[in-house]
C-alpha cells in the first residue's frame, strides 16, 4: 500500500514486548517521542509503522495501527488495523508514523467505471447471469480480469453504485426482464429494475444504490430473463460504476 509521509511524529512501542505478536484488535499504550510534530496524531485515524531505529524490522513496516485515544505524552492504539496482522516488537522499538494512503483517499476517492462488457455474454432463460467486463474506462484498482464481473472495494466506506444493462429482444413476449445490483454475490435490497416485456424489443434496466462496503467487498450487476430462449446483452448499453462518497476510518 503506498504511503504518504504526512506526519513527522515518532512513537515508542511500550506495549507487549517479545517475539509473540498480539491478536488483531489488541489495545496498547504507546509513548509519543516527537511532541509538537505537525499534524498531530488524530484519534480514529489509521497510521502505518515505518522502521525508525533499532528494534524495528522490515516486517513491522507492513502493520497498520489505529489511534483510539491521544494524550500529551502517550497514545492508545489498536493493533492490526485495515486487515493487517500485528507483528512482534521489542519494548522501546522506535517507529516513524505515516498516514496510510487509504486515509487520504478523499483526495482521490476510489472509483471505477466499466463500459466494455464481454460482447459474447448470453443470458440463458431462467438463469440470473452476471455481466463480465473486458476492462475499465476509469479505475483506482477495483477491477481485475480475475473476476471481470466485479468491482472490489479497496477502502472501507459508503459507495454510490450505478448499473445499466440492455437485453436484446427475442423469445416469448410478456416475459420477465430483471437487472440487479449485487453485493458480494447477493442482490442488494432496492437496487433492481424489473418489468414484464410486452414485446420482443430491447429492454434496458437501470439501478443505483448507496452501499456500505468493507475492504474486499465487491459489487456486480446481473440480469435475468425467462423468454424461453437465450438472449444476448447489448454491449454498448451496459455499464457498472462505483465511487466512494464517504470513507470509513476502518
VOBA-1610 file (N, C-alpha, C; in pm, whole numbers, padded with zeros to 5 digits, always signed):
BEGIN
Unk+00084-00119+00000Unk+00000+00000+00000Unk+00087+00123+00000Unk+00070+00214-00096Unk+00153+00335-00095Unk+00118+00424+00022Unk+00220+00485+00082Unk+00201+00573+00197Unk+00245+00713+00162Unk+00184+00810+00226Unk+00225+00947+00211Unk+00277+00996+00344Unk+00406+01031+00351Unk+00464+01072+00478Unk+00420+01214+00509Unk+00309+01221+00584Unk+00249+01350+00615Unk+00267+01383+00762Unk+00331+01295+00836Unk+00339+01313+00980Unk+00478+01278+01028Unk+00544+01372+01094Unk+00681+01352+01139Unk+00690+01295+01279Unk+00576+01259+01338Unk+00578+01202+01471Unk+00659+01072+01473Unk+00723+01045+01586Unk+00773+00910+01611Unk+00712+00862+01740Unk+00696+00731+01750Unk+00637+00673+01870Unk+00725+00559+01919Unk+00719+00533+02048Unk+00792+00422+02107Unk+00693+00316+02151Unk+00713+00194+02103Unk+00626+00084+02142Unk+00653+00047+02287Unk+00551+00053+02370Unk+00570+00018+02511Unk+00462-00077+02558Unk+00403-00148+02461Unk+00302-00247+02496Unk+00366-00383+02512Unk+00301-00486+02459Unk+00352-00622+02470Unk+00488-00634+02403Unk+00585-00680+02476Unk+00720-00696+02421Unk+00748-00842+02392Unk+00853-00867+02315Unk+00894-01004+02292Unk+00864-01050+02151Unk+00871-01180+02130Unk+00860-01234+01996Unk+00718-01276+01961Unk+00625-01271+02055Unk+00487-01313+02027Unk+00404-01192+01988Unk+00345-01197+01872Unk+00262-01087+01825Unk+00127-01092+01894Unk+00068-00976+01928Unk-00065-00976+01988Unk-00171-01007+01885Unk-00290-01034+01931Unk-00402-01059+01841Unk-00447-00927+01778Unk-00502-00936+01657Unk-00558-00816+01594Unk-00666-00758+01684Unk-00665-00628+01698Unk-00763-00562+01784Unk-00713-00537+01924Unk-00593-00587+01957Unk-00536-00565+02090Unk-00509-00416+02111Unk-00544-00366+02230Unk-00521-00225+02262Unk-00394-00213+02344Unk-00306-00117+02307Unk-00181-00094+02377Unk-00158+00055+02397Unk-00085+00089+02502Unk-00046+00228+02525Unk+00097+00247+02476Unk+00117+00345+02389Unk+00248+00373+02334Unk+00287+00516+02367Unk+00417+00539+02383Unk+00468+00672+02416Unk+00494+00753+02288Unk+00461+00882+02293Unk+00490+00972+02181Unk+00626+01035+02207Unk+00716+01023+02111Unk+00852+01074+02127Unk+00864+01216+02076Unk+00817+01241+01955Unk+00835+01372+01892Unk+00711+01457+01918Unk+00706+01519+02032Unk+00593+01604+02066Unk+00593+01729+01979Unk+00476+01777+01947Unk+00465+01902+01874Unk+00480+01888+01725Unk+00494+01764+01675Unk+00503+01748+01530Unk+00370+01785+01466Unk+00375+01831+01343Unk+00255+01876+01275Unk+00237+01795+01148Unk+00115+01742+01119Unk-00002+01749+01206Unk+00005+01648+01319Unk-00072+01669+01423Unk-00071+01578+01538Unk-00141+01448+01502Unk-00109+01344+01578Unk-00181+01219+01562Unk-00327+01241+01599Unk-00416+01181+01524Unk-00559+01206+01540Unk-00630+01078+01582Unk-00711+01087+01686Unk-00791+00972+01729Unk-00885+00932+01617Unk-00896+00800+01593Unk-00980+00749+01487Unk-00911+00733+01354Unk-00785+00780+01345Unk-00712+00772+01220Unk-00624+00646+01218Unk-00593+00598+01097Unk-00503+00484+01082Unk-00367+00533+01036Unk-00261+00465+01086Unk-00124+00502+01053Unk-00042+00376+01027Unk+00054+00388+00937Unk+00146+00278+00913Unk+00272+00298+00997Unk+00333+00186+01038Unk+00457+00191+01114Unk+00575+00174+01020Unk+00672+00261+01033Unk+00791+00256+00947Unk+00914+00253+01036Unk+01007+00166+01002Unk+01130+00149+01079Unk+01199+00283+01101Unk+01223+00318+01229Unk+01291+00445+01259Unk+01403+00426+01360Unk+01447+00302+01379Unk+01554+00281+01476Unk+01570+00136+01512Unk+01661+00108+01605Unk+01687-00029+01647Unk+01561-00091+01705Unk+01538-00216+01673Unk+01422-00288+01726Unk+01307-00297+01628Unk+01310-00218+01523Unk+01206-00226+01421Unk+01256-00307+01304Unk+01174-00395+01252Unk+01214-00480+01139Unk+01136-00440+01016Unk+01180-00489+00900Unk+01111-00457+00776Unk+00969-00511+00777Unk+00947-00625+00846Unk+00813-00681+00852Unk+00718-00588+00925Unk+00771-00514+01024Unk+00684-00428+01103Unk+00634-00309+01024Unk+00700-00277+00915Unk+00653-00166+00833Unk+00520-00197+00766Unk+00482-00326+00763Unk+00358-00365+00696Unk+00236-00355+00787Unk+00258-00334+00917Unk+00143-00328+01007Unk+00084-00188+01010Unk-00047-00183+01023Unk-00118-00056+01037Unk-00183-00053+01174Unk-00172+00059+01243Unk-00234+00075+01373Unk-00343+00181+01364Unk-00439+00173+01455Unk-00540+00276+01468Unk-00521+00347+01601Unk-00514+00477+01598Unk-00504+00556+01721Unk-00646+00574+01775Unk-00670+00526+01897Unk-00804+00536+01955Unk-00815+00649+02056Unk-00706+00680+02128Unk-00706+00789+02225Unk-00572+00860+02216Unk-00572+00991+02213Unk-00448+01066+02212Unk-00430+01140+02344Unk-00304+01151+02386Unk-00272+01224+02508Unk-00152+01312+02485Unk-00106+01378+02592Unk+00007+01470+02580Unk+00136+01396+02551Unk+00157+01284+02618Unk+00283+01210+02602Unk+00262+01065+02560Unk+00139+01023+02543Unk+00114+00884+02505Unk-00013+00874+02422Unk-00025+00764+02353Unk-00145+00735+02274Unk-00186+00592+02302Unk-00313+00562+02284Unk-00362+00425+02290Unk-00393+00383+02148Unk-00336+00269+02109Unk-00350+00223+01971Unk-00418+00087+01969Unk-00485+00059+01858Unk-00539-00074+01830Unk-00453-00137+01722Unk-00402-00255+01752Unk-00308-00321+01661Unk-00383-00390+01546Unk-00313-00400+01433Unk-00364-00477+01320Unk-00486-00417+01254Unk-00484-00286+01225Unk-00597-00222+01159Unk-00595-00250+01009Unk-00708-00223+00944Unk-00722-00235+00798Unk-00681-00372+00746Unk-00707-00476+00826Unk-00680-00612+00781Unk-00536-00657+00790Unk-00447-00573+00848Unk-00307-00615+00862Unk-00291-00700+00987Unk-00188-00781+00989Unk-00162-00871+01102Unk-00061-00807+01197Unk-00092-00801+01326Unk+00007-00747+01421Unk+00134-00831+01419Unk+00247-00764+01440Unk+00375-00834+01447Unk+00439-00807+01581Unk+00531-00895+01619Unk+00601-00877+01746Unk+00695-00758+01739Unk+00706-00687+01850Unk+00805-00579+01857Unk+00867-00581+01996Unk+00989-00535+02003Unk+01053-00522+02133Unk+01006-00395+02201Unk+00998-00398+02333Unk+00965-00277+02406Unk+01067-00169+02372Unk+01020-00049+02355Unk+01102+00068+02322Unk+01150+00069+02177Unk+01095-00020+02092Unk+01123-00007+01950Unk+01066+00126+01902Unk+01140+00195+01816Unk+01100+00329+01773Unk+01052+00323+01628Unk+00939+00389+01602Unk+00882+00390+01468Unk+00853+00534+01426Unk+00872+00559+01299Unk+00811+00679+01239Unk+00666+00643+01205Unk+00583+00743+01198Unk+00441+00720+01173Unk+00399+00795+01048Unk+00337+00726+00954Unk+00290+00791+00833Unk+00142+00762+00815Unk+00071+00856+00756Unk-00070+00835+00727Unk-00082+00742+00607Unk-00163+00638+00619Unk-00176+00544+00508Unk-00260+00607+00398Unk-00234+00560+00278Unk-00299+00621+00161Unk-00450+00612+00170Unk-00503+00502+00227Unk-00648+00488+00233Unk-00710+00598+00317Unk-00634+00650+00415Unk-00688+00756+00498Unk-00693+00889+00424Unk-00620+00898+00313Unk-00615+01021+00235Unk-00691+01007+00104Unk-00769+00900+00095Unk-00834+00871-00033Unk-00937+00976-00073Unk-00978+01058+00022Unk-01072+01164-00014Unk-01011+01260-00115Unk-00877+01265-00123Unk-00812+01349-00222Unk-00832+01292-00362Unk-00848+01163-00372Unk-00878+01095-00498Unk-00962+00973-00464Unk-01093+00991-00441Unk-01176+00883-00388Unk-01175+00761-00479Unk-01174+00641-00420Unk-01179+00520-00501Unk-01298+00526-00598Unk-01273+00495-00724Unk-01380+00499-00822Unk-01343+00409-00939Unk-01445+00365-01010Unk-01423+00284-01130Unk-01545+00295-01220Unk-01521+00283-01348Unk-01629+00284-01448Unk-01600+00176-01550Unk-01692+00081-01561Unk-01681-00028-01659Unk-01784-00003-01768Unk-01739+00003-01892Unk-01831+00030-02003Unk-01813-00068-02119Unk-01727-00168-02103Unk-01699-00260-02214Unk-01725-00403-02170Unk-01852-00445-02169Unk-01881-00584-02130Unk-01834-00683-02236Unk-01818-00806-02194Unk-01783-00913-02287Unk-01898-00928-02387Unk-01870-00904-02515Unk-01977-00896-02615Unk-02047-01029-02638Unk-01982-01140-02605Unk-02043-01272-02628Unk-02131-01318-02513Unk-02151-01233-02413Unk-02230-01273-02298Unk-02374-01303-02338Unk-02420-01420-02301Unk-02558-01462-02326Unk-02630-01482-02194Unk-02760-01457-02196Unk-02843-01476-02078Unk-02934-01596-02101Unk-02901-01713-02044Unk-02990-01828-02058Unk-03125-01799-01994Unk-03230-01848-02053Unk-03364-01827-01998Unk-03374-01890-01859Unk-03419-01809-01763Unk-03441-01858-01628Unk-03318-01863-01540Unk-03203-01815-01589Unk-03079-01821-01512Unk-03024-01679-01493Unk-03017-01632-01369Unk-02960-01500-01344Unk-02810-01503-01373Unk-02763-01409-01453Unk-02627-01413-01506Unk-02556-01282-01479Unk-02434-01290-01421Unk-02352-01171-01401Unk-02297-01121-01536Unk-02281-00990-01546Unk-02227-00930-01668Unk-02078-00906-01649Unk-01992-00978-01722Unk-01846-00955-01713Unk-01803-00843-01805Unk-01692-00778-01770Unk-01639-00667-01849Unk-01496-00698-01893Unk-01454-00634-02000Unk-01321-00660-02055Unk-01216-00563-02004Unk-01257-00458-01937Unk-01162-00359-01886Unk-01237-00242-01828Unk-01161-00145-01779Unk-01219-00030-01712Unk-01184+00099-01786Unk-01284+00186-01801Unk-01258+00318-01857Unk-01194+00409-01753Unk-01232+00390-01628Unk-01173+00461-01513Unk-01156+00359-01402Unk-01045+00365-01328Unk-01027+00267-01221Unk-00914+00308-01128Unk-00938+00296-00998Unk-00833+00317-00899Unk-00795+00185-00832Unk-00805+00075-00907Unk-00761-00054-00857Unk-00872-00146-00812Unk-00996-00121-00856Unk-01109-00203-00810Unk-01151-00311-00908Unk-01105-00304-01033Unk-01141-00406-01132Unk-01021-00495-01159Unk-01048-00625-01181Unk-00943-00721-01215Unk-00998-00822-01314Unk-00914-00865-01407Unk-00955-00966-01505Unk-00978-01102-01440Unk-00930-01121-01317Unk-00953-01248-01246Unk-01101-01265-01218Unk-01169-01158-01180Unk-01314-01158-01159Unk-01372-01041-01240Unk-01386-01059-01371Unk-01418-00945-01458Unk-01557-00887-01439Unk-01642-00955-01362Unk-01776-00903-01337Unk-01783-00817-01212Unk-01672-00803-01139Unk-01674-00739-01008Unk-01600-00606-01006Unk-01645-00519-00914Unk-01566-00407-00865Unk-01550-00429-00716Unk-01425-00431-00670Unk-01394-00466-00532Unk-01344-00344-00457Unk-01402-00320-00340Unk-01366-00202-00260Unk-01222-00213-00212Unk-01145-00107-00231Unk-01007-00101-00184Unk-00996-00021-00054Unk-01105+00042-00014Unk-01111+00113+00113Unk-01253+00099+00167Unk-01266+00091+00298Unk-01398+00079+00359Unk-01472+00211+00349Unk-01602+00205+00324Unk-01679+00328+00319Unk-01814+00308+00252Unk-01879+00421+00226Unk-02009+00423+00160Unk-01987+00457+00014Unk-02039+00374-00074Unk-02017+00388-00217Unk-02149+00409-00291Unk-02144+00495-00392Unk-02255+00506-00486Unk-02227+00409-00600Unk-02322+00319-00624Unk-02308+00218-00729Unk-02421+00238-00830Unk-02384+00244-00958Unk-02481+00266-01065Unk-02463+00158-01170Unk-02571+00092-01206Unk-02563-00013-01306Unk-02666+00007-01417Unk-02626-00029-01539Unk-02716-00025-01655Unk-02692-00149-01738Unk-02799-00211-01785Unk-02784-00328-01872Unk-02898-00330-01973Unk-02866-00362-02096Unk-02966-00374-02202Unk-02966-00517-02254Unk-03086-00574-02265Unk-03104-00710-02314Unk-03172-00703-02450Unk-03119-00776-02546Unk-03178-00777-02680Unk-03311-00849-02678Unk-03394-00818-02779Unk-03527-00878-02787Unk-03522-01021-02837Unk-03637-01087-02820Unk-03650-01225-02867Unk-03731-01309-02771Unk-03770-01426-02817Unk-03844-01517-02731Unk-03989-01477-02714Unk-04053-01534-02614Unk-04194-01511-02587Unk-04216-01372-02529Unk-04316-01301-02578Unk-04347-01169-02525Unk-04417-01182-02391Unk-04418-01071-02315Unk-04484-01071-02186Unk-04409-01148-02080Unk-04278-01160-02097Unk-04199-01236-02001Unk-04107-01142-01922Unk-04046-01198-01819Unk-03970-01120-01720Unk-03838-01070-01774Unk-03805-00945-01737Unk-03670-00890-01753Unk-03634-00826-01619Unk-03514-00855-01571Unk-03472-00804-01440Unk-03323-00774-01441Unk-03285-00663-01377Unk-03145-00630-01356Unk-03123-00602-01208Unk-03020-00663-01149Unk-02986-00647-01008Unk-02848-00583-00993Unk-02833-00499-00892Unk-02700-00466-00838Unk-02678-00560-00720Unk-02563-00626-00718Unk-02534-00726-00616Unk-02419-00683-00527Unk-02428-00717-00399Unk-02317-00700-00306Unk-02272-00838-00262Unk-02145-00869-00287Unk-02088-00999-00251Unk-02173-01115-00304Unk-02226-01097-00426Unk-02297-01206-00492Unk-02445-01213-00465Unk-02498-01130-00377Unk-02641-01133-00344Unk-02705-01000-00383Unk-02828-01007-00436Unk-02899-00886-00476Unk-02911-00788-00360Unk-02879-00662-00386Unk-02885-00560-00281Unk-03028-00507-00274Unk-03086-00498-00154Unk-03226-00457-00141Unk-03254-00323-00208Unk-03357-00321-00292Unk-03399-00198-00358Unk-03318-00159-00480Unk-03211-00233-00510Unk-03123-00195-00621Unk-03149-00285-00741Unk-03271-00274-00795Unk-03306-00356-00910Unk-03411-00286-00994Unk-03421-00328-01119Unk-03531-00287-01204Unk-03589-00412-01267Unk-03725-00419-01269Unk-03792-00539-01317Unk-03916-00498-01395Unk-03943-00573-01503Unk-04065-00547-01580Unk-04105-00671-01657Unk-04228-00672-01705Unk-04277-00776-01795Unk-04278-00715-01935Unk-04209-00778-02027Unk-04197-00723-02161Unk-04322-00756-02243Unk-04380-00652-02300Unk-04499-00670-02383Unk-04463-00705-02527Unk-04337-00696-02561Unk-04294-00727-02697Unk-04154-00787-02693Unk-04104-00821-02807Unk-03970-00877-02814Unk-03863-00771-02832Unk-03894-00646-02804Unk-03797-00539-02822Unk-03688-00544-02717Unk-03586-00462-02742Unk-03478-00448-02644Unk-03535-00395-02513Unk-03469-00433-02404Unk-03510-00386-02271Unk-03387-00334-02197Unk-03399-00218-02133Unk-03289-00160-02057Unk-03328-00145-01911Unk-03242-00194-01823Unk-03262-00178-01679Unk-03158-00083-01622Unk-03202+00003-01531Unk-03112+00096-01463Unk-03138+00088-01313Unk-03033+00090-01235Unk-03050+00089-01089Unk-02930+00159-01026Unk-02952+00211-00906Unk-02843+00273-00831Unk-02869+00252-00683Unk-02764+00259-00603Unk-02778+00238-00459Unk-02656+00293-00388Unk-02677+00337-00265Unk-02567+00366-00174Unk-02541+00239-00093Unk-02420+00185-00104Unk-02388+00057-00042Unk-02263+00072+00044Unk-02273+00029+00170Unk-02157+00033+00258Unk-02074-00093+00237Unk-01945-00072+00211Unk-01856-00183+00178Unk-01734-00183+00269Unk-01693-00301+00311Unk-01565-00319+00377Unk-01460-00347+00270Unk-01333-00337+00308Unk-01227-00371+00214Unk-01244-00516+00170Unk-01246-00539+00040Unk-01264-00674-00014Unk-01406-00706-00052Unk-01506-00630-00005Unk-01643-00647-00053Unk-01648-00608-00200Unk-01741-00667-00274Unk-01748-00637-00416Unk-01892-00622-00463Unk-01907-00554-00575Unk-02039-00536-00637Unk-02034-00587-00779Unk-02150-00617-00833Unk-02163-00663-00971Unk-02304-00632-01017Unk-02330-00647-01147Unk-02466-00639-01197Unk-02500-00771-01265Unk-02625-00810-01255Unk-02670-00934-01316Unk-02807-00913-01379Unk-02838-00997-01476Unk-02968-00991-01544Unk-03035-01128-01543Unk-03168-01123-01545Unk-03249-01245-01551Unk-03360-01223-01652Unk-03385-01324-01736Unk-03498-01321-01829Unk-03554-01462-01843Unk-03682-01473-01872Unk-03743-01606-01888Unk-03826-01614-02016Unk-03765-01566-02125Unk-03834-01563-02254Unk-03848-01701-02317Unk-03774-01798-02265Unk-03776-01932-02323Unk-03659-01959-02415Unk-03580-01854-02449Unk-03462-01871-02533Unk-03347-01792-02472Unk-03225-01822-02517Unk-03111-01741-02475Unk-03119-01604-02541Unk-03089-01500-02463Unk-03088-01365-02516Unk-02951-01303-02492Unk-02907-01222-02586Unk-02778-01155-02574Unk-02794-01020-02508Unk-02685-00973-02447Unk-02684-00836-02398Unk-02646-00742-02512Unk-02687-00617-02502Unk-02646-00514-02597Unk-02524-00446-02537Unk-02404-00487-02581Unk-02280-00448-02514Unk-02262-00298-02495Unk-02287-00214-02597Unk-02261-00071-02577Unk-02351-00006-02471Unk-02456-00077-02430Unk-02552-00019-02337Unk-02545-00081-02198Unk-02431-00139-02163Unk-02412-00198-02031Unk-02296-00128-01960Unk-02314-00095-01834Unk-02207-00029-01760Unk-02225-00054-01611Unk-02114-00041-01539Unk-02113-00051-01393Unk-02018+00055-01341Unk-02067+00139-01251Unk-01987+00247-01197Unk-01995+00246-01045Unk-01882+00277-00981Unk-01877+00281-00835Unk-01782+00392-00791Unk-01827+00473-00697Unk-01742+00581-00644Unk-01768+00596-00495Unk-01660+00612-00419Unk-01672+00632-00274Unk-01723+00772-00246Unk-01826+00782-00165Unk-01877+00914-00125Unk-01842+00946+00019Unk-01808+00845+00097Unk-01767+00867+00236Unk-01685+00748+00281Unk-01561+00772+00322Unk-01473+00662+00363Unk-01477+00645+00514Unk-01483+00518+00558Unk-01482+00485+00699Unk-01340+00493+00751Unk-01325+00511+00883Unk-01189+00511+00940Unk-01128+00375+00945Unk-01206+00269+00926Unk-01151+00134+00930Unk-01143+00074+00793
//
